[in-house]
Amino acid sequence: MENRVPIVLALIVAAFLLPGRVCSQAETAHASELNPLAGFERLVGGQWHLEGSYQEFEWGVGQRSIIARSYFLVEDKSKLVSEGIWYWHPGENRIKGIFTAIDMPVEVFEYTTRFEGNSLVSELVAYDAEGTRSIYTETWEFVDEVHFVWTLFAETPDGPKEEMSGTYSRKKSTY
């Protein structure tokens, strides 16, 4: 009987972390206690499209990281323009991310990310090719299982200023 408890616990944990499964907000909150990256689960699978671009997300080894890639559609072909990884940093006790990009005004992005209710919130430091640093806050508000509203705010002397926004829609992988 004692050997069944760890097996049952493992099955419960696996149910929360299976790739491709969309979790409710309550399930995500509980799973976050077990895996700080569990809030990313809703992004894994398919492609997230916004105006001639899309993003894909997949679990890294052992679900210890989330790998993200961004593509531009150029003449109906996908062009990889950014890739990076989010991971749990045990020394800082927070989710960190590092991304690189091409064909954009920014070449390196450093993320510090958290989940707040139904949103992903990131403090973002971006660097251009000359090393100029820009500070942003990025929010992803999950509207439902197939949409999230993305907003990018630049830090200015007068406070945050919205720079860009849009609604991403999940589609089956097509490219």
Residue, then its C-alpha position, 0 to 999 in steps of 0.5 A: m500500500e505504501n508504494r502506491v502513494p508515490i505512484v498516485l502522486a506522480l500520476i496527478v503531477a503528470a496530469f497537470l504537466l502533459p504537453g498540449r493540454v490546456c489547463s484551467q486557471a485553478e489547475t494552472a495555479h495548483a500546478s505552479e506550486l509543483n512547477p513554477l513554469a506551469g503557467f506556460e502550459r497553455l502556450v505549448g502546441g500549435q502556432w500563435h499568429l499575429e499580423g504576418s508573424y507567429q510564435e511557437f512554444e515547446w517544453g525544454v528537457g524535463q519541463r525545466s524550460i520553455i523554448a520559444r521561436s518567432y517567425f515572420l511570414v515572408e512571401d508565404k514562407s516562415k523566416l525564423v527571426s527570434e528564439g530563446i528560452w525561459y527557465w526557473h532560476p533557483g538562485e533568484n527564485r524567479i522565471k528568467g528568459i534570454f532571447t536573440a533576434i535578427d532583422m529587428p531593431v533589437e538583438v537581445f532580450e532579457y526577461t524576468t517573468r511572472f504569472e498574475g492571475n490570467s496574465l503573463v507579465s515580463e520586465l524586459v530589457a532589450y539591447d540593440a546592435e550598439g548595446t543601447r539598453s531599453i526597458y519595457t514591460e510586456t503583458w500577455e492577457f489570456v482571453d480564452e484558450v486560443h487568444f491572448v492580448w499582447t501589450l508592450f509598454a516602454e518605460t519613459p520618464d513620464g511612466p509606462k507608454e504603450e508601444m505596441s499591442g495585438t491579439y494572438s490567435r492559436k492555429k494548428s501548425t501550418y508551416 
